[in-house]
């Protein structure tokens, strides 16, 4: 994946087999030329950059009045030059102004991909996996230097961008806006796709044509949020799941973000992504620097599915880290919906024993194990064991769970504090709070100031003690409130603008230290369900609790939307009891499992309350998942039928092994329809030349053998998998509301 630099034309071409990204330096400024499907490596593409007169546009210089930042597409738009759109970089210089003039100074091509200090980022395991262009721009008058990083990956249709802003002068500067990347398009014939939501209905798919002006998503909540995931895609209006051009943009960041698409009156579109400037001001003394997070851009010529599979493989293999990255995830049972805060040690052990009997591998003790935590009004911050509830201590409980042949996992919520705790009393200055102003609660709790390194040190020491006190194999790291009144009581007035971002750097630091200290532990991130389901978290915790909504029907949409950017292996998905605790719906145990299989899989119910029949069914589900989880979590996912289309009554997806030898297909129908015609779903990703043994799970093989022979990959992909109800014969399990059908495919050699 070379980075080709044509010195004579100052043209830079980053490319691999699937994409090209081209820009050139003119009059000292880097201007974008092209991003899309691979094109030849020509010495220049200057015809894309013609000088044209436009009334009221500001020229780049007296000699080039017809060349304006407004009409040329700046690679790194900065403030004060008549660009007329939102910039990537805005700096208040020693003069008090914001006028910058950053010009090209030098470049360097390095093999591999440099790490971003203090920030999560995609990485390579060998230099041959990527090349990085480091472009240096400077403005000697303002004292600003910028190092812009562009990484192009080998074999992946993906680029990563970030930048470092350096005070290269002798006077203090204030950075007011430092975004991660800018992507320009010379037309606007796109739909913007985003993943909006709210608590318990995260990441729905919304698609709308671009319109003139500003559109996009952002967070001001202190975390990436349930509401607007740090992801947008631009899809050609004709692009579908399987074909057409799609560009995906995903910010590797967990705090306040802004991802905008700016459509100007000249029909060009600018995508910007980065830390939300609204809550960001970063003073820089001479020689100090600021590093932005990175934004990942994916190009797909194969529709949304192609875009997602590029994100899945990059994020699953080269963003997630640690021993669990490539390992099938343990099947767990979590006691939250089983007991909430109301448990005893013996009750937990009973639940665990019932779970162990059906083959579940990990018991997770959720919220409520520490002092003053019998409801959500108290307890967060001290992390002292509640000995009345757990007389054997965490170590004793873990031993009892281990004796059942299960691993033990624990819930924590490090970033929060409740009034009345020891830490609250001893360190009131550790709470984010502007003195004299109201202290505003959310879930009765307040936010610790992780922008203060002393707080991070305290949490590290406290949690290190807790985690090393017992045989803990898994940690669920929760975060249950959005922020309002952000003010650090220990920071200088001039540094208050840093606090939102510095808080997230503190979270990353704590994650980094704890995951390094406990490399064998599987971390799962969580934020009131999926309120911080973002690429930044995935770098530390390879899986995340997708949503507090565990209803199978709701989960179809949530998991479908999440899969636009995130791999199956990252999605925490559990079978819960009925009536469901969020929507009070009763769905069959089979459907609940058939949905939860497409994630990390587990249970969130009182296993002692299962009937004998249910216990046998759960045992079968656990055995099935153990056989198939390698494929499910590490195969390639193809979405087949969207719950966001039509009336949303049906959904189907599948995963296919890398060698196409095996696949698993799931079809879901919410409500039974009457007197409808033939129904089939076209499969994808199979070997069209191969034949597959097709088995429907839970259906008599004779009845299910609809083809009477192994089906060919070609017919399954071109004609489709027959799903008409009558194919069920006398079997009534596929009839009625809330039906799910699961098919395994194995290549016949
Ligand atoms: C929110 C999480 O999403 C739930 O799974 C549970 O852990 C609760 N917090 C506990 O307070």
Boltz pocket constraint, residues with backbone or C-beta under 6 A from the ligand:
constraints:
  - pocket:
      binder: B
      contacts: [[A, 336], [A, 366], [A, 367], [A, 411], [A, 478], [A, 480], [A, 526], [A, 527], [A, 528], [A, 529], [A, 530], [A, 545], [A, 547], [A, 548]]
      max_distance: 6.0
